[in-house]
Amino acid sequence: MDLEKHTAAAPAASAAAPAAELRASDADRDRIAQILADAVAEGRLTAEEHSDRLDTLYAVKTVGELDVLVRDLPAAGSAPASAGPVAAPASGPVETVVAVFSSSSRRGRWRPGAHTRAVSVFGDITIDLTEAVFEQQVTEINVTAVLGNVEVLVPENVTLRGYGSGVLGNFEVHGRSRGETDPQAPVVIVRGFALLANIEARPRLGARLVDLADRMRKRLDR
């Protein structure tokens, strides 16, 4: 009888694994990225500290490792991980750019949201941020390309980071742009997957974001 009780209890014990040991989801990473973005905007983190933590954010594997990154910030622990799904931060709707056997672009004086999704199937997409008005510190672009091409252009003084891969295709982020020289400039993260396709993100030399720092200082002075 005792053996039966022990056998029945074993699955329950394994199911009750600590939440910190759970594998991190995209929503978990989005939550932490928003906390870090708020912290650098409020002056709680320097641009260099924000950059280091952002690099770690996409390298670690578990929820517990993510929570360590914001343990010393006010928002840390306000949305603790649980066995259920973690909601993505409230950052407005996700804008979607689609090109199927066609071409599509976003360029000029536009306002990108915190999250943009680009899908190219036998198509070409250009996302040009060189004249964009950024209203958040971190802007993330998720790209899926199948037998298509996607190009992302950013101002040269914006920090550009990339996390992705290609299968019989290319995923290229051409180094870091010059965000380190402008602590108030935003960070653009390009995440993507290319199948028989090409995804390229790069800074456009000569195009600089010059007014974000003033806007952010005015926001903090309110």
HUZI-V328667 format. One record per backbone hydrogen bond with DSSP energy under -1.0 kcal/mol. CO is the residue of the C=O (numbers start at 1). NH is the residue of the N-H. E is the energy in kcal/mol with one decimal. If there is no record, write none. Layout:
# HUZI-V328667
CO/NH/E + CO/NH/E
This chain:
# HUZI-V328667
1/5/-2.0 + 2/6/-2.3 + 3/7/-2.3 + 4/8/-2.2 + 5/9/-1.9 + 6/10/-1.2 + 9/13/-2.2 + 10/14/-2.1 + 11/15/-2.0 + 12/16/-1.0 + 18/21/-1.6 + 19/22/-1.7 + 20/64/-2.7 + 22/63/-2.4 + 25/29/-2.0 + 26/30/-2.4 + 27/31/-2.2 + 28/32/-2.0 + 29/33/-2.7 + 30/34/-2.0 + 31/35/-1.6 + 32/36/-2.4 + 33/37/-2.3 + 34/38/-2.4 + 35/39/-2.0 + 36/40/-2.2 + 37/41/-1.9 + 38/42/-1.8 + 39/44/-2.5 + 39/45/-1.1 + 46/50/-2.7 + 47/51/-2.3 + 48/52/-2.3 + 49/53/-2.5 + 50/54/-2.3 + 51/55/-2.0 + 52/56/-1.9 + 53/57/-2.3 + 54/58/-1.1 + 56/59/-1.8 + 56/60/-2.0 + 61/24/-3.0 + 62/66/-1.5 + 63/67/-2.4 + 64/68/-1.3 + 66/69/-1.2 + 67/70/-1.1 + 70/73/-1.7 + 73/76/-1.7 + 75/78/-2.1 + 89/91/-1.0 + 95/117/-3.2 + 97/119/-2.7 + 99/121/-2.7 + 102/124/-1.9 + 104/126/-1.8 + 106/128/-3.3 + 108/110/-1.6 + 110/133/-2.8 + 114/140/-3.1 + 115/95/-1.6 + 116/142/-2.7 + 117/97/-3.2 + 118/144/-2.5 + 119/99/-2.4 + 120/146/-3.1 + 121/101/-2.2 + 123/149/-2.4 + 124/104/-2.5 + 125/151/-2.6 + 126/106/-2.3 + 127/153/-2.5 + 129/132/-1.1 + 137/187/-3.2 + 139/189/-2.8 + 140/116/-2.3 + 141/191/-2.8 + 142/118/-3.0 + 143/193/-1.8 + 144/120/-2.7 + 145/195/-2.9 + 146/122/-2.2 + 148/198/-2.2 + 149/125/-2.6 + 150/200/-2.6 + 151/127/-3.1 + 152/202/-2.4 + 153/129/-3.2 + 154/204/-2.8 + 155/158/-1.5 + 156/178/-3.1 + 159/188/-3.1 + 161/190/-2.9 + 163/192/-1.3 + 165/194/-1.9 + 167/196/-2.4 + 170/199/-2.7 + 172/201/-2.5 + 173/175/-2.4 + 178/181/-1.3 + 179/182/-1.7 + 182/185/-2.1 + 186/159/-1.7 + 187/139/-2.8 + 188/161/-2.6 + 189/141/-3.1 + 190/163/-2.4 + 191/143/-3.1 + 192/165/-1.5 + 193/145/-2.4 + 194/167/-3.2 + 195/147/-2.3 + 197/170/-2.6 + 198/150/-2.5 + 199/172/-2.8 + 200/152/-2.7 + 201/174/-2.5 + 202/154/-1.6 + 204/207/-1.9 + 207/156/-3.4 + 211/215/-1.7 + 212/216/-2.6 + 213/217/-2.3 + 214/218/-2.1 + 215/219/-1.9 + 216/220/-2.3 + 217/221/-1.5
